[in-house]
Structure formats: C-alpha cells, structure tokens
Amino acid sequence: MKQEMKIISLAVRLVCGIFAGLSLVYMSVFVLDIKLLLSLAPKDYHNLIYQLLGVNHKPEWNRLTLPFLSSAPAINNTLLAGLFGLQHSSMLRGPLKKLLTFVLPESYHRSVYVFASASCLYIMYICWIPMTEVIWDIVNPWLRLVVFGLMLFSVCGVTTALLNLNPIQMLGIAKRPEAAPTRLVLSGLYGFVRHPIYTFSLLLLWVTPRLTLGHLLLATMFTLYVVYAVAVFEEPDLVKEFGSDYEKYMKTTPRFVPKIPWFKKQKRG
C-alpha cells in the first residue's frame, strides 16, 4: 500500500510539474507576434501557426472570453492578468496557506501551487482578447534581427536562471517541495541580480519588433505585478528564511538591473 501511494504521489507531482513547465514554455510563444512567426516559418507551417494562441492573435477555433466581457477587451485582459497575480502571491501565504495545510499534506503544496499558477496562465492564453492597435513596428530588417536576438537571449536567460536553482523542486516534482530553495543561491546569474528569472521574463515581454496595445497592457500589468510582489511579498519572505545572509545579498546585488562597471567608471569620471 505504501509503495502504491508513493507511485501515486510521484505521478501527481510529475503531472503538475509538466503541466506548469509547459505553461511557462508557451509564454514565450504567446508573446511572439504572429507576423514575426509567419515571417520566420516556412509556408507549409503557416496553417499551424494560425491555430496558436497569441497576445495579438485569437484563432478561429477559440472564441472564449471572460463572461460578459467579449466587447470590453481591456477589462477582460486586465482581469486575466490580475487573476494570475492574485493567485501567484496569495496561495502560499496567509489564510489560503492555512486552508491548503488543512486539506493536503505539505509534500503536495508546491505541486498544487504550480498547477494553479499554470491554470491561471492557460486561462489567460485562452480567454485573452487581442488589442491590435500598433504602437510601434520595426520594419528595418537589421533592427528586427537585433530584437529577435534579444528575445532569444531572454529565453536563454530565464532557462539558465531556472537551472541555477532547482527546477525539479521549483516545479513541485521533488519529494518534499517547498515554496523556495532550501539554500541561498548566489552563483550564476544570481551573482548579477537577485531575481534573474523576472529580469529576463520582463525583457522578453518588452522586447518585440511589433508592439500592440494588447501586448503593452500585458507587459505593463506583469511589470507592475513583479515590482510590487517582489518588494512586498517575496523579499520579506526571503529575509525571514535566510536572515542576515539575504540582507547582505540585498546590499551587494541589485534587484533586477545588473550593475555595469564600465558605466559606473564613466559616471565617476
């Protein structure tokens, strides 16, 4: 019986972890402009691309929105982004954490948390209403190439930052997953900024050759959420967990934007 329960527990954690991992991977697809995808892909794949959910594209097979908000895209999209932020910040804190502790063993908390976070992202992908008014559109091929390079750089940065931590634990697959790593990571990208996952995620949101009103709303909402949540929730929690070690880390390492030694020398000069 114990062996069967272990297998079931592992299966649940694997399903939740894969479900969450795919939601993060798809975010990089969701924010890509469909015109950029079409310009990069062979024509044989264009029909497939038209079926993808995107910040600027809603395929014909999907007409879902939040109830009664199909004619109010700004409100619909703001609520969708807000739903993710509310869940992401509150589920493992305060009353919701007490409720979760009462209902489930602690070893399942992280799995349930990442599953719920991923579900909010999937709901956003599906119910998002494109707002296609163009704010900027880079047509110069060389500048577009630079922007595309920065987008790839952002994806690589997020991936590297996750690997610097414990991605198995972060996705809730570890046997006793927790809300944060058990050790303070100071190496890799964490030696340059305290929150490289957020740094590169925000860079991916903002670096685009074609910015629409809907994309601007998404990038703005997530930027405001990250800045607020890190300052109000995440870093106070990390100070409680790691104490003076994290306070020292805060004094020597910037939060989001890395220090540029060359710039500092020029400024002093």
C-alpha positions as CSV (number, residue, x, y, z in Angstrom):
1,M,0.0,0.0,0.0
2,K,2.8,2.4,0.9
3,Q,4.5,1.6,-2.4
4,E,1.3,2.3,-4.3
5,M,0.9,5.7,-2.5
6,K,4.5,6.6,-3.4
7,I,3.8,5.9,-7.0
8,I,0.6,7.9,-7.0
9,S,2.3,10.8,-5.2
10,L,5.1,10.8,-7.8
11,A,2.6,10.6,-10.7
12,V,0.7,13.6,-9.3
13,R,3.8,15.7,-8.8
14,L,5.0,14.8,-12.3
15,V,1.7,15.7,-14.0
16,C,1.6,19.0,-12.1
17,G,5.2,19.8,-12.8
18,I,4.9,19.1,-16.6
19,F,1.7,21.0,-16.7
20,A,3.4,24.0,-15.1
21,G,6.5,23.7,-17.2
22,L,4.6,23.7,-20.4
23,S,2.7,26.8,-19.4
24,L,6.0,28.7,-18.9
25,V,7.3,27.5,-22.2
26,Y,4.2,28.6,-24.0
27,M,4.5,32.1,-22.6
28,S,7.5,32.6,-24.9
29,V,5.2,31.6,-27.8
30,F,2.2,33.6,-26.6
31,V,4.1,36.9,-26.6
32,L,5.6,36.4,-30.1
33,D,3.8,38.4,-32.7
34,I,2.1,36.2,-35.3
35,K,3.6,38.2,-38.2
36,L,7.1,37.5,-36.8
37,L,6.3,33.8,-36.6
38,L,4.9,33.8,-40.1
39,S,8.0,35.6,-41.5
40,L,10.3,33.0,-39.9
41,A,8.5,29.8,-40.6
42,P,8.2,28.0,-44.0
43,K,4.8,28.4,-45.7
44,D,4.0,24.8,-45.0
45,Y,3.7,25.7,-41.3
46,H,1.5,28.8,-41.7
47,N,-1.8,27.0,-41.1
48,L,-0.4,25.5,-37.9
49,I,0.8,29.0,-36.7
50,Y,-2.7,30.4,-37.3
51,Q,-4.0,27.9,-34.8
52,L,-1.7,29.2,-32.0
53,L,-3.0,31.4,-29.1
54,G,-1.1,34.7,-29.0
55,V,-1.3,38.1,-27.5
56,N,-2.1,39.5,-30.9
57,H,-3.9,36.6,-32.4
58,K,-7.0,34.6,-31.5
59,P,-7.6,31.6,-33.8
60,E,-11.0,30.9,-35.2
61,W,-11.5,27.8,-33.1
62,N,-11.3,29.8,-29.9
63,R,-13.9,32.4,-29.1
64,L,-13.8,32.1,-25.3
65,T,-13.5,35.2,-23.1
66,L,-14.4,36.0,-19.5
67,P,-18.3,36.1,-19.1
68,F,-20.0,39.2,-20.5
69,L,-16.6,40.9,-21.4
70,S,-16.3,40.0,-25.1
71,S,-16.9,43.6,-26.0
72,A,-14.5,45.0,-23.4
73,P,-11.1,43.6,-24.2
74,A,-9.1,46.0,-21.9
75,I,-11.2,45.0,-18.8
76,N,-11.2,41.3,-19.9
77,N,-7.4,41.2,-20.3
78,T,-6.7,43.2,-17.1
79,L,-8.8,40.8,-15.1
80,L,-7.0,37.8,-16.6
81,A,-3.5,39.2,-15.8
82,G,-4.8,40.2,-12.3
83,L,-6.1,36.7,-11.7
84,F,-2.6,35.2,-12.2
85,G,-1.1,37.8,-9.9
86,L,-3.6,37.3,-7.2
87,Q,-3.2,33.5,-7.2
88,H,0.6,33.7,-7.5
89,S,1.1,35.9,-4.5
90,S,-1.6,34.7,-2.1
91,M,-1.9,30.9,-2.4
92,L,1.1,30.1,-0.2
93,R,0.5,32.9,2.2
94,G,-2.0,33.8,4.9
95,P,-5.4,32.2,5.1
96,L,-5.1,30.3,1.8
97,K,-1.9,28.6,3.0
98,K,-3.7,27.6,6.3
99,L,-6.5,26.2,4.2
100,L,-4.1,24.3,2.0
101,T,-2.3,22.9,5.0
102,F,-5.6,21.7,6.5
103,V,-6.7,20.0,3.2
104,L,-3.4,18.5,1.9
105,P,-0.1,17.1,3.2
106,E,2.8,19.6,2.9
107,S,4.5,17.5,0.3
108,Y,1.8,18.4,-2.2
109,H,1.6,22.1,-1.5
110,R,4.2,23.1,-4.2
111,S,2.6,20.8,-6.8
112,V,-0.9,22.3,-6.2
113,Y,0.6,25.8,-6.2
114,V,2.4,25.4,-9.6
115,F,-0.7,23.6,-11.1
116,A,-2.9,26.5,-10.0
117,S,-0.4,29.1,-11.4
118,A,-0.2,27.3,-14.7
119,S,-4.0,27.0,-14.8
120,C,-4.3,30.8,-14.5
121,L,-1.8,31.2,-17.3
122,Y,-3.7,28.8,-19.5
123,I,-7.0,30.6,-18.8
124,M,-5.2,33.9,-19.8
125,Y,-3.9,32.4,-23.0
126,I,-7.4,31.1,-24.0
127,C,-9.5,34.0,-22.9
128,W,-7.2,36.8,-24.0
129,I,-8.7,39.2,-26.5
130,P,-6.2,40.7,-28.9
131,M,-6.0,44.5,-29.0
132,T,-4.1,45.0,-32.3
133,E,-3.7,48.8,-32.4
134,V,0.0,49.2,-33.3
135,I,2.2,51.3,-31.1
136,W,5.5,50.6,-32.8
137,D,6.5,48.4,-35.7
138,I,10.2,47.9,-36.5
139,V,10.5,47.3,-40.3
140,N,14.3,47.6,-40.7
141,P,15.5,44.0,-41.2
142,W,18.7,44.6,-39.2
143,L,16.9,46.1,-36.2
144,R,14.4,43.2,-36.3
145,L,17.3,40.8,-36.3
146,V,18.7,42.5,-33.2
147,V,15.3,42.4,-31.5
148,F,14.9,38.7,-32.3
149,G,18.4,38.1,-30.9
150,L,17.4,39.8,-27.7
151,M,14.3,37.7,-27.5
152,L,16.4,34.5,-27.8
153,F,18.8,36.0,-25.2
154,S,15.8,36.5,-22.8
155,V,14.6,32.9,-23.2
156,C,18.2,31.6,-22.6
157,G,18.4,33.8,-19.5
158,V,15.2,32.5,-18.0
159,T,16.3,28.9,-18.7
160,T,19.7,29.5,-17.2
161,A,18.3,31.2,-14.1
162,L,15.9,28.2,-13.5
163,L,18.8,25.8,-13.8
164,N,20.8,27.8,-11.3
165,L,18.1,26.9,-8.8
166,N,16.5,23.5,-8.6
167,P,14.0,23.3,-11.4
168,I,12.7,19.9,-10.2
169,Q,11.8,21.5,-6.8
170,M,10.6,24.7,-8.4
171,L,8.1,22.7,-10.5
172,G,6.9,20.7,-7.5
173,I,8.4,17.4,-8.6
174,A,10.8,17.0,-5.7
175,K,9.7,14.6,-3.0
176,R,9.2,17.3,-0.4
177,P,8.8,20.5,-2.4
178,E,8.9,23.9,-0.7
179,A,7.9,27.4,-1.7
180,A,11.6,28.5,-2.0
181,P,15.0,26.8,-2.4
182,T,16.5,25.5,0.9
183,R,19.8,27.2,0.2
184,L,20.6,30.8,-0.8
185,V,21.8,30.7,-4.4
186,L,24.5,33.4,-5.1
187,S,26.2,31.9,-8.1
188,G,25.5,32.1,-11.8
189,L,23.1,34.8,-12.9
190,Y,22.2,35.3,-9.2
191,G,25.6,36.9,-8.7
192,F,24.5,39.8,-11.0
193,V,20.9,40.3,-10.0
194,R,18.7,38.9,-7.2
195,H,15.8,38.0,-9.5
196,P,17.2,37.0,-12.9
197,I,14.1,35.0,-13.8
198,Y,12.0,38.1,-13.5
199,T,14.6,40.2,-15.2
200,F,14.7,38.1,-18.3
201,S,11.0,37.4,-18.3
202,L,10.3,41.2,-18.4
203,L,12.9,41.7,-21.1
204,L,11.1,39.0,-23.2
205,L,7.8,40.8,-22.6
206,W,9.1,44.3,-23.7
207,V,11.5,43.4,-26.5
208,T,9.3,42.9,-29.6
209,P,9.6,44.2,-33.1
210,R,5.9,45.0,-33.2
211,L,4.2,46.3,-30.0
212,T,0.4,46.4,-30.0
213,L,-1.9,47.9,-27.4
214,G,-2.7,44.4,-26.0
215,H,1.0,43.5,-25.8
216,L,1.6,46.8,-24.0
217,L,-1.2,46.0,-21.5
218,L,0.2,42.6,-20.8
219,A,3.8,43.8,-20.4
220,T,2.7,46.7,-18.1
221,M,0.5,44.5,-15.9
222,F,3.2,41.9,-15.4
223,T,5.9,44.6,-14.8
224,L,3.8,46.3,-12.1
225,Y,3.0,43.0,-10.5
226,V,6.6,41.8,-10.4
227,V,7.9,45.0,-8.9
228,Y,5.1,45.1,-6.3
229,A,5.2,41.3,-5.4
230,V,9.0,41.1,-5.1
231,A,9.1,44.2,-2.8
232,V,6.1,43.4,-0.7
233,F,6.0,39.6,-0.6
234,E,8.9,37.7,-1.9
235,E,11.9,39.5,-0.5
236,P,10.4,39.9,3.0
237,D,9.8,36.1,2.9
238,L,13.4,35.5,1.8
239,V,14.7,37.7,4.6
240,K,12.7,35.7,7.1
241,E,14.1,32.4,5.7
242,F,17.8,33.3,5.2
243,G,18.1,36.2,7.7
244,S,21.3,38.3,7.6
245,D,22.7,36.4,4.7
246,Y,19.9,37.7,2.4
247,E,20.2,41.2,3.9
248,K,23.9,41.2,2.9
249,Y,23.0,39.9,-0.5
250,M,20.5,42.7,-1.0
251,K,23.2,45.3,-0.2
252,T,25.7,43.9,-2.7
253,T,23.4,42.7,-5.6
254,P,20.8,44.8,-7.4
255,R,17.2,43.5,-7.6
256,F,16.5,43.5,-11.3
257,V,19.1,45.5,-13.3
258,P,22.7,44.4,-13.1
259,K,25.4,46.9,-12.3
260,I,27.5,47.9,-15.3
261,P,31.1,48.6,-14.1
262,W,32.1,50.5,-17.3
263,F,29.1,52.8,-16.9
264,K,30.0,53.5,-13.2
265,K,33.6,54.3,-14.1
266,Q,32.5,56.7,-16.8
267,K,30.0,58.3,-14.5
268,R,32.6,58.9,-11.8
269,G,35.0,60.3,-14.3
